[in-house]
Amino acid sequence: MDTITQLVTIAAVVLGGLTTYATNHLMERSKRKDGLRLRWDEKKLDAYADYVGRVRTSIHIAVLLYEVREEIRQMPRSEHELSLELTEAGGAQAMAFERIMLLAGDEVIEAAHGVQETLAAIGWQARGLVDGTLADWRALHTEAFKAINRFHEAARADLGVRGRFEGEQHTARGLLLPGARNTDEAADRA
């Protein structure tokens, strides 16, 4: 009986040691996995914020270029200078888009493609490569605003941010675009 008691004790110690080892291993693995996920989430957040910032910069420069080209606004910078600025901003924005392509999930990438399409249309009209009225210009910006909101929604879902970003209250705010200078001029441009 004495040998059986010793064997049971040894087996219990071995089993306890193996259980402790397995538990510690699983906990460390879980910590590493959580740390890696957190690191990638931080990189995604940085990439998403950088992309939206660069998109907004490109839109801002496109607006200035369009307004100077259409003689809606006077500026110390020429149409040519603004066109070069838009090209530079577009290059930086394209690089930010590539980071999205590397880090994001399918839904975020699809939303980013929608932003890219509307941004290209804005750039084309700002440069005068396509014809369009002031109403067309405003419609492009409305579409860009919606595409950016879709991107925000997809990015928030990808990052696990709870709550809805896009909704009636947010979308109803619309765009902050200047009105026409006078009704005769608005009719001529439309």
Secondary structure, DSSP 8 states (H G I E B T S, - for coil): -HHHHHHHHHHHHHHHHHHHHHHHHHHHHHHHHHHHHHHHHHHHHHHHHHHHHHHHHHHHHHHHHHHHHTTSS--SS-HHHHHHHHHHHHHHHHHHHHHHHHH--HHHHHHHHHHHHHHHHHHHHHHTSS---HHHHHHHHHHHHHHHHHHHHHHHHHHT--S-SSSHHHHTT-------S-HHHHHHH-
